[in-house]
Amino acid sequence: MQTLEGPEPVTPAKLAPLARPPLEAMSGAIGPDAAVKLHAEDVSVLYGERVAVRDVTLDVPEHSVMAFIGPSGCGKSTVLRCFDRMNDLIPGATVRGRVELDGEDMYAPSVLPVEIRRKVGLVFQRPNPFPMSIYENVAYGPRRHGQKDRARLDEVVERSLRQAALWDEVKDDLRKKSGLALSGGQQQRLCIARTLAIDPEVILMDEPCSALDPIATLKIEELISQLKAEYTILIVTHNMQQAARVSDRTAFFTLGEDRAGYLVELDDTLKIFTNPANQLTEDYVSGRFG
């Protein structure tokens, strides 16, 4: 992947200005005392010549949950992947603009993607435990980062499983039971524990409950609410009720006339769902389209 900085423009016809709300409605400025953990400024993502996402600017406060909502194909997951440089793995993908973690440029030439992914964990849409024991699933990341001490690994595994609200359910089968033998909800919490084991600062969740039943979904949502005390969380979801339940702030994306996704509005979740500034947002959250 090629990451470009500086003033070099994309073809003007492809990045022509779109009709959109005033900047203050889009940006949803956070309070003056809130620390910004993640920042994106004028971020556009291209797949080859196609502009997938254009001109996204947003701030994610520390120790908060931000939900990305919007119709399918509007670039929610594409923007999410900018924050752990997973778009680097897509052939022909290009990220323009600036993306920061704690004020530092995540795409600076001196920054290695592996360093970013050590600080920013990702939980995928479908649970993807490794075909190994529960213990080895959680210990895998710390081992890859050089942790060899057995006692320390035991501590990390127990701590991570407790944080993921899974310890009491699996503690007797840690080394005997495969992660693949767990239920779908348990597998997703195992994947969250695996993410927590590398001690990240940010957790990205790409529709983490879409493959789960309502009971398992509730457990994941309760877990998200607990984890934000220690982590900054970004979640992509198509479930409006879920966004309203778990997030502090919500960003609504949609497709422009050129079929590129863009940010329509970002604000406190309560305001987005009760008094949005943009008619497109109101139409979406009320179910009139999408």
PADREN-515126 format. One record per residue (C-alpha): residue number from 1; chain; z, x, y. Coordinates in Angstrom, 2 decimals, m for minus. Each point is the difference from the previous one (the first is absolute). Example, Ala and Ser with C-alpha at 12.3 -4.5 7.8 and 13.67 -1.06 7.14 Angstrom:
PADREN-515126
num=1; chaine=A; zz=7.80; xx=12.30; yy=m4.50
num=2; chaine=A; zz=m0.66; xx=1.37; yy=3.44
//
This chain:
PADREN-515126
num=1; chaine=A; zz=0.00; xx=0.00; yy=0.00
num=2; chaine=A; zz=m0.71; xx=1.13; yy=3.52
num=3; chaine=A; zz=2.61; xx=m0.61; yy=2.66
num=4; chaine=A; zz=m1.36; xx=0.31; yy=3.51
num=5; chaine=A; zz=1.96; xx=0.54; yy=3.18
num=6; chaine=A; zz=m1.07; xx=0.10; yy=3.60
num=7; chaine=A; zz=m2.56; xx=m1.95; yy=1.96
num=8; chaine=A; zz=m2.93; xx=m0.07; yy=m2.42
num=9; chaine=A; zz=m1.11; xx=m3.67; yy=0.00
num=10; chaine=A; zz=m1.14; xx=m2.23; yy=m2.83
num=11; chaine=A; zz=m3.31; xx=m1.79; yy=0.57
num=12; chaine=A; zz=0.70; xx=m2.20; yy=3.05
num=13; chaine=A; zz=m1.66; xx=m3.04; yy=m1.53
num=14; chaine=A; zz=2.47; xx=0.09; yy=m2.85
num=15; chaine=A; zz=3.07; xx=0.35; yy=2.17
num=16; chaine=A; zz=m0.95; xx=m2.39; yy=2.78
num=17; chaine=A; zz=3.06; xx=m1.69; yy=1.54
num=18; chaine=A; zz=1.17; xx=m3.17; yy=m1.68
num=19; chaine=A; zz=1.45; xx=m3.09; yy=1.64
num=20; chaine=A; zz=3.73; xx=0.41; yy=m0.53
num=21; chaine=A; zz=3.33; xx=m0.91; yy=1.60
num=22; chaine=A; zz=1.52; xx=2.00; yy=2.87
num=23; chaine=A; zz=1.46; xx=3.36; yy=m0.98
num=24; chaine=A; zz=3.56; xx=m1.21; yy=0.42
num=25; chaine=A; zz=m0.61; xx=m2.78; yy=m2.52
num=26; chaine=A; zz=m1.60; xx=2.39; yy=m2.45
num=27; chaine=A; zz=2.46; xx=2.85; yy=0.18
num=28; chaine=A; zz=3.24; xx=m1.97; yy=m0.12
num=29; chaine=A; zz=1.95; xx=2.76; yy=1.73
num=30; chaine=A; zz=3.32; xx=0.75; yy=m1.69
num=31; chaine=A; zz=3.30; xx=0.17; yy=1.83
num=32; chaine=A; zz=0.80; xx=3.09; yy=2.09
num=33; chaine=A; zz=2.82; xx=1.06; yy=m2.34
num=34; chaine=A; zz=m2.01; xx=m0.24; yy=m3.20
num=35; chaine=A; zz=m1.09; xx=3.28; yy=m1.57
num=36; chaine=A; zz=m3.67; xx=0.10; yy=m1.03
num=37; chaine=A; zz=m0.44; xx=1.26; yy=m3.55
num=38; chaine=A; zz=m3.76; xx=m0.52; yy=m0.39
num=39; chaine=A; zz=m2.63; xx=m0.15; yy=2.73
num=40; chaine=A; zz=m3.72; xx=m0.72; yy=m0.16
num=41; chaine=A; zz=m2.17; xx=0.33; yy=3.09
num=42; chaine=A; zz=m3.63; xx=m1.13; yy=0.18
num=43; chaine=A; zz=m0.37; xx=0.43; yy=m3.75
num=44; chaine=A; zz=m3.36; xx=m0.85; yy=m1.54
num=45; chaine=A; zz=m0.96; xx=0.49; yy=m3.64
num=46; chaine=A; zz=m3.58; xx=0.37; yy=m1.19
num=47; chaine=A; zz=m1.38; xx=m0.02; yy=m3.53
num=48; chaine=A; zz=m3.18; xx=1.95; yy=0.45
num=49; chaine=A; zz=m1.77; xx=m1.73; yy=2.92
num=50; chaine=A; zz=1.89; xx=m3.28; yy=m0.38
num=51; chaine=A; zz=2.91; xx=m0.61; yy=2.36
num=52; chaine=A; zz=2.75; xx=m1.58; yy=m2.10
num=53; chaine=A; zz=2.76; xx=m0.03; yy=2.65
num=54; chaine=A; zz=m0.29; xx=0.59; yy=3.71
num=55; chaine=A; zz=2.30; xx=1.00; yy=2.85
num=56; chaine=A; zz=3.40; xx=m0.77; yy=m1.53
num=57; chaine=A; zz=3.02; xx=0.93; yy=2.11
num=58; chaine=A; zz=3.52; xx=m0.80; yy=m1.18
num=59; chaine=A; zz=3.55; xx=1.34; yy=m0.20
num=60; chaine=A; zz=2.34; xx=m0.47; yy=m2.97
num=61; chaine=A; zz=3.71; xx=0.20; yy=0.92
num=62; chaine=A; zz=2.33; xx=2.05; yy=m2.17
num=63; chaine=A; zz=2.08; xx=m1.87; yy=m2.61
num=64; chaine=A; zz=m2.05; xx=m3.16; yy=0.24
num=65; chaine=A; zz=m2.45; xx=m1.99; yy=m2.10
num=66; chaine=A; zz=m3.46; xx=m0.67; yy=1.41
num=67; chaine=A; zz=m2.38; xx=m2.38; yy=m1.78
num=68; chaine=A; zz=m3.79; xx=0.19; yy=0.20
num=69; chaine=A; zz=m1.59; xx=m3.43; yy=m0.41
num=70; chaine=A; zz=m3.56; xx=m1.28; yy=0.28
num=71; chaine=A; zz=m2.95; xx=m1.24; yy=m2.07
num=72; chaine=A; zz=m1.41; xx=2.03; yy=m2.88
num=73; chaine=A; zz=m2.18; xx=2.92; yy=1.01
num=74; chaine=A; zz=1.36; xx=0.36; yy=3.55
num=75; chaine=A; zz=1.29; xx=3.55; yy=m0.52
num=76; chaine=A; zz=3.74; xx=m0.47; yy=m0.59
num=77; chaine=A; zz=0.13; xx=2.36; yy=m2.98
num=78; chaine=A; zz=m2.39; xx=2.41; yy=1.70
num=79; chaine=A; zz=2.37; xx=0.32; yy=2.96
num=80; chaine=A; zz=2.98; xx=0.29; yy=m2.36
num=81; chaine=A; zz=m1.66; xx=2.92; yy=m1.82
num=82; chaine=A; zz=m0.42; xx=1.86; yy=3.29
num=83; chaine=A; zz=3.76; xx=0.57; yy=0.03
num=84; chaine=A; zz=0.05; xx=2.00; yy=m3.25
num=85; chaine=A; zz=m3.52; xx=1.41; yy=0.21
num=86; chaine=A; zz=m1.14; xx=m1.79; yy=m3.14
num=87; chaine=A; zz=m3.32; xx=m0.66; yy=1.72
num=88; chaine=A; zz=m0.55; xx=3.73; yy=m0.47
num=89; chaine=A; zz=m0.70; xx=m0.78; yy=m3.66
num=90; chaine=A; zz=m2.86; xx=m2.42; yy=0.75
num=91; chaine=A; zz=m3.40; xx=1.74; yy=0.10
num=92; chaine=A; zz=m1.69; xx=m0.39; yy=3.37
num=93; chaine=A; zz=3.07; xx=m1.37; yy=1.78
num=94; chaine=A; zz=0.69; xx=1.16; yy=3.55
num=95; chaine=A; zz=3.07; xx=m0.66; yy=2.12
num=96; chaine=A; zz=m0.30; xx=0.21; yy=3.78
num=97; chaine=A; zz=2.79; xx=m0.22; yy=2.53
num=98; chaine=A; zz=3.56; xx=1.23; yy=m0.30
num=99; chaine=A; zz=2.64; xx=m0.81; yy=m2.63
num=100; chaine=A; zz=3.54; xx=1.31; yy=0.44
num=101; chaine=A; zz=3.19; xx=0.25; yy=m2.02
num=102; chaine=A; zz=3.02; xx=0.71; yy=2.21
num=103; chaine=A; zz=m2.36; xx=0.98; yy=2.80
num=104; chaine=A; zz=m1.87; xx=2.59; yy=m2.09
num=105; chaine=A; zz=m3.74; xx=m0.29; yy=m0.66
num=106; chaine=A; zz=m0.38; xx=m0.82; yy=m3.70
num=107; chaine=A; zz=m3.64; xx=1.12; yy=0.03
num=108; chaine=A; zz=0.47; xx=3.36; yy=1.71
num=109; chaine=A; zz=m1.88; xx=2.81; yy=m1.81
num=110; chaine=A; zz=3.29; xx=1.73; yy=m0.87
num=111; chaine=A; zz=1.43; xx=m3.10; yy=m1.73
num=112; chaine=A; zz=m0.61; xx=m0.33; yy=m3.74
num=113; chaine=A; zz=m0.41; xx=m3.51; yy=m1.45
num=114; chaine=A; zz=2.55; xx=0.83; yy=m2.71
num=115; chaine=A; zz=2.59; xx=0.60; yy=2.73
num=116; chaine=A; zz=m0.70; xx=m3.44; yy=1.45
num=117; chaine=A; zz=0.25; xx=m1.69; yy=m3.39
num=118; chaine=A; zz=3.35; xx=1.67; yy=m0.53
num=119; chaine=A; zz=1.31; xx=m1.82; yy=3.07
num=120; chaine=A; zz=m2.00; xx=m3.22; yy=m0.41
num=121; chaine=A; zz=0.15; xx=m1.77; yy=m3.36
num=122; chaine=A; zz=m2.44; xx=m2.68; yy=m1.18
num=123; chaine=A; zz=0.64; xx=m2.98; yy=m2.29
num=124; chaine=A; zz=m3.22; xx=m1.51; yy=m1.31
num=125; chaine=A; zz=m1.04; xx=m3.61; yy=m0.48
num=126; chaine=A; zz=0.41; xx=0.07; yy=m3.77
num=127; chaine=A; zz=2.87; xx=1.83; yy=m1.72
num=128; chaine=A; zz=m1.25; xx=3.30; yy=m1.40
num=129; chaine=A; zz=2.81; xx=1.68; yy=m1.96
num=130; chaine=A; zz=m0.89; xx=3.14; yy=m1.90
num=131; chaine=A; zz=m0.17; xx=m0.22; yy=m3.83
num=132; chaine=A; zz=3.34; xx=1.77; yy=m0.39
num=133; chaine=A; zz=3.69; xx=m0.86; yy=m0.01
num=134; chaine=A; zz=1.71; xx=m1.72; yy=2.91
num=135; chaine=A; zz=1.86; xx=3.24; yy=0.71
num=136; chaine=A; zz=m3.14; xx=2.11; yy=0.02
num=137; chaine=A; zz=m1.79; xx=m2.46; yy=2.27
num=138; chaine=A; zz=2.63; xx=0.46; yy=2.69
num=139; chaine=A; zz=0.50; xx=3.74; yy=m0.58
num=140; chaine=A; zz=m3.73; xx=0.72; yy=0.15
num=141; chaine=A; zz=m0.24; xx=0.36; yy=3.78
num=142; chaine=A; zz=3.05; xx=2.23; yy=0.51
num=143; chaine=A; zz=m1.20; xx=2.21; yy=m2.86
num=144; chaine=A; zz=m3.42; xx=0.34; yy=1.62
num=145; chaine=A; zz=1.75; xx=1.09; yy=3.19
num=146; chaine=A; zz=1.90; xx=2.74; yy=m1.83
num=147; chaine=A; zz=3.29; xx=m1.63; yy=m1.02
num=148; chaine=A; zz=0.95; xx=1.43; yy=m3.41
num=149; chaine=A; zz=3.77; xx=m0.40; yy=m0.08
num=150; chaine=A; zz=0.86; xx=m2.58; yy=m2.67
num=151; chaine=A; zz=3.20; xx=m1.23; yy=1.65
num=152; chaine=A; zz=m1.77; xx=m0.41; yy=3.34
num=153; chaine=A; zz=m2.86; xx=m1.91; yy=m1.65
num=154; chaine=A; zz=2.52; xx=m2.31; yy=m1.66
num=155; chaine=A; zz=1.53; xx=m0.71; yy=3.41
num=156; chaine=A; zz=m3.38; xx=m0.68; yy=1.60
num=157; chaine=A; zz=m1.07; xx=m2.35; yy=m2.82
num=158; chaine=A; zz=3.21; xx=m2.02; yy=0.14
num=159; chaine=A; zz=0.03; xx=m0.16; yy=3.80
num=160; chaine=A; zz=m3.64; xx=m1.10; yy=0.17
num=161; chaine=A; zz=0.40; xx=m2.66; yy=m2.68
num=162; chaine=A; zz=3.09; xx=m1.33; yy=1.75
num=163; chaine=A; zz=m1.85; xx=m0.14; yy=3.31
num=164; chaine=A; zz=m2.78; xx=m1.91; yy=m1.75
num=165; chaine=A; zz=2.56; xx=m2.46; yy=m1.46
num=166; chaine=A; zz=m1.06; xx=0.95; yy=m3.53
num=167; chaine=A; zz=2.77; xx=2.29; yy=m1.27
num=168; chaine=A; zz=2.17; xx=m2.68; yy=m1.63
num=169; chaine=A; zz=m3.00; xx=m1.40; yy=m1.88
num=170; chaine=A; zz=m1.26; xx=3.28; yy=m1.47
num=171; chaine=A; zz=2.89; xx=2.49; yy=m0.06
num=172; chaine=A; zz=0.48; xx=m0.32; yy=m3.78
num=173; chaine=A; zz=m3.69; xx=0.63; yy=m0.75
num=174; chaine=A; zz=m0.87; xx=2.69; yy=2.54
num=175; chaine=A; zz=m1.33; xx=2.56; yy=m2.45
num=176; chaine=A; zz=m0.98; xx=m2.33; yy=m2.85
num=177; chaine=A; zz=m2.04; xx=m2.71; yy=1.69
num=178; chaine=A; zz=m3.44; xx=0.46; yy=1.46
num=179; chaine=A; zz=m0.59; xx=m1.15; yy=3.54
num=180; chaine=A; zz=m2.94; xx=m1.98; yy=m1.38
num=181; chaine=A; zz=2.41; xx=m2.09; yy=m2.11
num=182; chaine=A; zz=1.71; xx=m1.49; yy=3.05
num=183; chaine=A; zz=m0.86; xx=m3.38; yy=1.49
num=184; chaine=A; zz=m2.44; xx=m0.13; yy=2.92
num=185; chaine=A; zz=2.77; xx=m0.32; yy=2.58
num=186; chaine=A; zz=1.99; xx=2.80; yy=m1.59
num=187; chaine=A; zz=m3.09; xx=2.19; yy=m0.09
num=188; chaine=A; zz=m0.54; xx=m0.50; yy=3.73
num=189; chaine=A; zz=3.63; xx=0.86; yy=0.73
num=190; chaine=A; zz=m0.40; xx=3.06; yy=m2.24
num=191; chaine=A; zz=m2.99; xx=1.03; yy=2.13
num=192; chaine=A; zz=2.13; xx=m0.47; yy=3.11
num=193; chaine=A; zz=2.73; xx=2.15; yy=m1.59
num=194; chaine=A; zz=m2.65; xx=2.63; yy=m0.77
num=195; chaine=A; zz=m0.98; xx=m0.03; yy=3.67
num=196; chaine=A; zz=3.62; xx=0.24; yy=1.16
num=197; chaine=A; zz=0.65; xx=2.96; yy=m2.31
num=198; chaine=A; zz=m2.05; xx=2.32; yy=2.23
num=199; chaine=A; zz=2.25; xx=m0.99; yy=2.92
num=200; chaine=A; zz=m2.70; xx=m1.29; yy=2.37
num=201; chaine=A; zz=0.53; xx=m1.10; yy=3.57
num=202; chaine=A; zz=m2.59; xx=m2.79; yy=m0.07
num=203; chaine=A; zz=m1.00; xx=m2.42; yy=m2.77
num=204; chaine=A; zz=m3.42; xx=m1.65; yy=0.01
num=205; chaine=A; zz=m0.41; xx=m3.11; yy=m2.15
num=206; chaine=A; zz=m3.47; xx=m1.39; yy=m0.67
num=207; chaine=A; zz=0.50; xx=m3.60; yy=m1.14
num=208; chaine=A; zz=2.89; xx=1.01; yy=m2.28
num=209; chaine=A; zz=0.70; xx=m3.54; yy=m1.21
num=210; chaine=A; zz=m3.51; xx=m1.36; yy=m0.55
num=211; chaine=A; zz=0.20; xx=0.47; yy=m3.77
num=212; chaine=A; zz=3.60; xx=m1.21; yy=m0.39
num=213; chaine=A; zz=1.62; xx=m3.36; yy=m0.74
num=214; chaine=A; zz=2.21; xx=m1.70; yy=2.63
num=215; chaine=A; zz=3.28; xx=1.31; yy=m1.43
num=216; chaine=A; zz=m1.23; xx=3.60; yy=m0.11
num=217; chaine=A; zz=m1.47; xx=m0.45; yy=3.50
num=218; chaine=A; zz=3.38; xx=m1.11; yy=1.33
num=219; chaine=A; zz=1.65; xx=3.13; yy=m1.43
num=220; chaine=A; zz=m2.58; xx=2.24; yy=1.67
num=221; chaine=A; zz=0.46; xx=m1.81; yy=3.31
num=222; chaine=A; zz=3.78; xx=0.39; yy=m0.21
num=223; chaine=A; zz=m0.53; xx=3.67; yy=m0.77
num=224; chaine=A; zz=m2.25; xx=0.46; yy=3.05
num=225; chaine=A; zz=2.69; xx=m1.50; yy=2.23
num=226; chaine=A; zz=2.56; xx=2.45; yy=m1.38
num=227; chaine=A; zz=m2.22; xx=3.07; yy=0.17
num=228; chaine=A; zz=m0.86; xx=m0.29; yy=3.69
num=229; chaine=A; zz=3.49; xx=1.28; yy=0.86
num=230; chaine=A; zz=m1.15; xx=3.40; yy=m1.29
num=231; chaine=A; zz=m3.79; xx=m0.11; yy=0.15
num=232; chaine=A; zz=m2.86; xx=m1.20; yy=2.19
num=233; chaine=A; zz=m2.17; xx=m2.46; yy=m1.94
num=234; chaine=A; zz=m3.56; xx=m1.22; yy=0.46
num=235; chaine=A; zz=m1.15; xx=m2.84; yy=m2.22
num=236; chaine=A; zz=m3.43; xx=m1.57; yy=m0.41
num=237; chaine=A; zz=0.25; xx=m3.61; yy=m1.15
num=238; chaine=A; zz=m2.15; xx=m3.12; yy=m0.22
num=239; chaine=A; zz=3.13; xx=m2.11; yy=m0.37
num=240; chaine=A; zz=0.93; xx=m1.42; yy=3.41
num=241; chaine=A; zz=3.42; xx=m1.13; yy=m1.22
num=242; chaine=A; zz=0.71; xx=3.47; yy=m1.32
num=243; chaine=A; zz=m0.95; xx=1.62; yy=3.29
num=244; chaine=A; zz=2.28; xx=m2.42; yy=1.83
num=245; chaine=A; zz=2.89; xx=0.66; yy=m2.40
num=246; chaine=A; zz=m0.02; xx=3.79; yy=m0.24
num=247; chaine=A; zz=m1.50; xx=1.47; yy=3.18
num=248; chaine=A; zz=1.38; xx=0.72; yy=3.46
num=249; chaine=A; zz=m3.44; xx=0.35; yy=1.56
num=250; chaine=A; zz=m3.40; xx=m1.28; yy=m1.07
num=251; chaine=A; zz=m3.51; xx=1.28; yy=0.74
num=252; chaine=A; zz=m2.88; xx=m2.45; yy=m0.39
num=253; chaine=A; zz=m3.46; xx=1.40; yy=m0.75
num=254; chaine=A; zz=m3.33; xx=m1.77; yy=m0.29
num=255; chaine=A; zz=m3.72; xx=0.78; yy=m0.13
num=256; chaine=A; zz=m2.14; xx=0.37; yy=3.11
num=257; chaine=A; zz=m3.58; xx=m1.15; yy=0.36
num=258; chaine=A; zz=m1.16; xx=3.40; yy=m1.25
num=259; chaine=A; zz=2.11; xx=m0.51; yy=m3.17
num=260; chaine=A; zz=2.41; xx=2.77; yy=0.97
num=261; chaine=A; zz=3.70; xx=m0.75; yy=m0.19
num=262; chaine=A; zz=2.11; xx=0.17; yy=3.13
num=263; chaine=A; zz=3.54; xx=m0.70; yy=1.12
num=264; chaine=A; zz=0.25; xx=m3.38; yy=1.73
num=265; chaine=A; zz=3.72; xx=m0.16; yy=0.71
num=266; chaine=A; zz=3.23; xx=1.84; yy=m0.75
num=267; chaine=A; zz=3.44; xx=m1.31; yy=0.85
num=268; chaine=A; zz=3.39; xx=m1.00; yy=m1.34
num=269; chaine=A; zz=m0.49; xx=m2.03; yy=m3.16
num=270; chaine=A; zz=1.76; xx=m3.06; yy=1.39
num=271; chaine=A; zz=m2.35; xx=m0.05; yy=3.00
num=272; chaine=A; zz=m3.11; xx=0.50; yy=m2.13
num=273; chaine=A; zz=0.89; xx=m3.00; yy=m2.14
num=274; chaine=A; zz=1.38; xx=m2.31; yy=2.69
num=275; chaine=A; zz=m1.65; xx=0.92; yy=3.29
num=276; chaine=A; zz=m2.91; xx=2.42; yy=m0.45
num=277; chaine=A; zz=m1.87; xx=1.22; yy=3.08
num=278; chaine=A; zz=m3.46; xx=m0.33; yy=m1.52
num=279; chaine=A; zz=m1.72; xx=m3.13; yy=m1.27
num=280; chaine=A; zz=m1.44; xx=1.92; yy=m2.97
num=281; chaine=A; zz=3.51; xx=0.88; yy=m1.10
num=282; chaine=A; zz=1.18; xx=m3.58; yy=0.33
num=283; chaine=A; zz=m2.97; xx=m1.25; yy=m2.00
num=284; chaine=A; zz=0.68; xx=2.50; yy=m2.79
num=285; chaine=A; zz=3.77; xx=m0.45; yy=m0.38
num=286; chaine=A; zz=m0.42; xx=m3.79; yy=0.15
num=287; chaine=A; zz=m2.60; xx=0.10; yy=m2.77
num=288; chaine=A; zz=m2.99; xx=m1.11; yy=2.04
num=289; chaine=A; zz=m2.01; xx=2.97; yy=m1.24
num=290; chaine=A; zz=0.32; xx=2.96; yy=m2.35
//
